[in-house]
Amino acid sequence: MKRSHAIFAVSVFLAIAAGAGISADAVAHGMWSGFSGNPERGKEAIKRYGCGSCHVVPGIRDAHGRVGPKLEDFGEQIYVAGVLPNTPDNVVRWIMNPRDHSPRTAMPDLGVSKEDASDMAAYLLEK
């Protein structure tokens, strides 16, 4: 790829990220400022809700499901389920109500509370 094309591609990506509320610093360093989820509680919530029956979840024993996508390197993904920019708030929204964002998704509504969803998002985004 020519240098000018690469610069253009990066510029477009950063513009999209900025429009989605993702700062250039967050993109560069994977940091999400102002987010209060607790990753340790998130790990426990992921176990409690049985996420590993459908997903491979790093760091969680017996989380080897093959129904949904692997959740490895989740914080590096640009989109959640291909429909929402990958921000902490959007991850929380997705976990709480996946069919509100993608009506044909196989992911069920598990009745996840906002606090649990925030903690789960914190765990996933750091992996």
C-alpha positions, 0 to 999 in steps of 0.5 A, spaced: 500 500 500 502 506 498 504 511 504 498 516 502 493 510 501 495 508 508 495 515 511 488 516 508 486 509 511 488 511 518 485 518 518 478 515 516 479 510 521 480 515 526 474 519 524 470 513 524 472 512 531 472 519 533 464 519 531 463 513 535 466 516 541 473 513 541 479 517 542 485 517 539 488 515 545 484 510 547 485 507 540 492 507 541 492 504 548 486 500 548 484 505 554 477 507 556 476 513 560 471 514 565 468 507 565 467 503 572 466 496 571 470 491 575 473 486 571 474 481 577 466 481 578 465 481 571 469 474 570 465 471 576 458 474 572 461 471 566 461 464 569 454 465 573 451 467 566 454 461 563 457 465 557 462 459 556 456 455 554 456 459 547 463 462 547 470 461 548 472 466 553 479 467 555 481 466 562 475 462 564 475 455 565 471 450 561 468 456 557 469 453 550 462 454 547 462 454 539 455 457 538 457 464 538 464 468 537 470 467 541 471 473 545 479 473 545 482 479 544 475 483 545 478 489 546 481 490 540 475 489 536 472 495 532 465 493 532 461 489 537 457 483 533 458 487 527 453 492 529 456 497 534 462 501 535 466 497 540 466 502 546 464 500 554 457 503 553 456 499 547 458 493 550 454 494 556 448 495 551 449 489 547 450 484 553 443 487 556 439 487 550 443 484 544 436 483 540 435 490 540 441 491 536 441 485 532 434 482 532 436 476 528 442 474 533 443 467 536 445 471 543 439 470 548 437 476 552 439 473 559 436 478 563 443 481 565 443 487 570 447 493 568 452 492 573 453 485 571 454 487 564 458 493 566 463 488 570 463 483 564 464 489 559 470 491 563 473 483 563 472 482 556 475 489 554 481 488 558 482 481 554 
